Amino acid sequence: MATDPNQVLLSTPINHAAEVPYAMSNRIDELDAIVRQFDLNEHPFYTEWRAGTLPIERLAEYADEWAPFISVVDAGWDRLGYAEYAAEEREHDALWSQFRTALGASGEMARPQSKTLLAVGEQAFASVPESLGALYSFEVQQPVTASSKLAGLREHYAGTVGAEGQRYFEEHAVETDEPAMLASLIEGLSDGDFARAKTACAIFSAAAWGALDGVYYTD
């Protein structure tokens, strides 16, 4: 179960050594401890995706609900001054659209949890420390979650989501440079700005977990 963000404690650090090639520091340990409490790969929505027990209709709803947030990730990188990464995120938004098309998804964001995720992202991406914290939470989980979801698509949903629809997850399954770069930038923050980044990491982590709750618990 996820933990309330107001109760986030510095617990056992998450181990990303296999995916992220940088040395851990106390600051990154602290952020990883927060992320671990909202490990998206352990959410029942993703575990059922991996197992192939998630209905296609639920995948389509997920694709619609998360689309608005995916479309604003570039703003976080723009805020940090990394135009190349921002442009890459806009390409990823186009790949997400291919995922939606494959699923026949064409609805609008409707779940309040999805709207919360979008609002949290937009607010975080308005300033540098908060952008770092929110992006770190998002990007550090991407290689593992994307690999897991890609495996699920190929094994269980390939008849619906073909190669073009899988490309978003193919791209993110192998991208580890973003979290390493973000970690380096976080190390350079003042203590006050790191506190802001840490708070943003906790708030975003909880919001992302909540957004999955929104499409999983539909009754």
Secondary structure, DSSP 8 states (H G I E B T S, - for coil): ----GGG----S----TTT--S---HHHHHHHHHHHHT-GGGSHHHHHHHHT-S-HHHHHHHHHHHHHHHTTHHHHHHHHT-HHHHHHHHHHHHHHHHHHHHHT-------HHHHHHHHHHHHHTTSHHHHHHHHHHHHHHHHHHHHHHHHHHHHHSTTTS-HHHHHHHHHHHT--HHHHHHHHHHHTS-HHHHHHHHHHHHHHHHHHHHHHHHHH---
